[in-house]
Amino acid sequence: MTTDQDQVPAGGPCRAAGPQRRILLVLVLGQVLGGLGTGATLSLGALLISELAGSSAWSGMAATMSTLGAALFALPLAGLAQARGRRISLSGGAVTAALGAVVAVTAADLGSVLLVLAGILMLGAAQAVNLQSRFAATDLADPRSRGRDLSLVVWSTAIGAVTGPNLLGPGEVVGGALGMPPLTGVFAFTMTAQLLAAIVYLVGLRPDPLLAARAGGAGVAGEKAAEPATTAQEPVAEPVRPWRAILTVALSHGVMVALMSMTPVHLQDHGSTLSVIGLTISLHIAGMYAFSPVFGILADRRGARTTVLLGQALLVGAMALSMLGSESSAVAVASLILLGLGWSASTVAGSVQISRAGTPETRSRIQGSSDTVMNLMGALGGASAGLILSAVGFAGLAGLLLVPVAVVVAFQLMPPQTPSGRSSAA
């Protein structure tokens, strides 16, 4: 049952502009706080696991458990959103992540590697919240600006992600003052940031965007009339096939993770310094997030499918550079910049397609499924990339990654389906 605060203003999406602006501000602030915690603890988690296990072989499990945690919590949080709204779902995920930080600190004090892994798994809920937030931005969005609103939330992720790792030093100072175990001080920042994010979501998401959209029909009523004519290649009168959009986002993410995770190894093997490797990753992250609003606006004006295809073209460019110039550090830097841009265009536009799928009553489940598949594909890409690299080399890895890109292009070029199941071309 919804309250008066959860009702969308009478008049549909256009009259919901005021609440939508406030909701975007809340989501952006929550993303910044969430990124502060996860960006720092993921880096430190690898060091902590290595220290407790006495071997660096275990350090990669930090990223693996975080990704699996994001996949594990995506569907439960989506179900909670469907039942109770975004406000409860996002704040509940943030509290779960805060508890994960407490578990990790306790595990370090006990010297338990398995318990540290469990804590990092719980911290993966923060990434699930991060992904769900981009969809929350579309619940009350005007159909003409859905891509822009979604991409602004994606863009804000970069603020916390870039700032977070710089908290490692101050975290150790704070941890020492509080008597915390070595290498755990930054988890105090994580816990605080996640709890603040939970409060922001609880207090700020009024009206609850998902419940308001469901009650008032925002995002459905008037959508066909409001959709710009420039998106005629994706007529909103025909439903988006969710599995195409889900696989578009998941495969693009898997390609990005696979090539990105192996590029530092490749550069190091060819004598690049750590400063060059660090600059390469920084430029890649900038490519992932800095231009996401551009791709969101492009999806609104030229169509999500066109933007996805642009993203795939950028990914092809990244693979081509990696294959043809695998011996050059400068070429590797250019490749990762294109890789980040291609991921951004494909993820933003693919997410816009997912946000259109289904009805307000079913969309959160579809979105949760997308986030689960996306994280699992990322984990698969990262885990398999090392084996492929050792078997066929860096250029061979880039060549093989053209296969999922071709699959995405084929999905996007398939004709839309009518409710009867026949293609619109028919």
Disulfide bonds with the S-S distance in Angstrom:
none
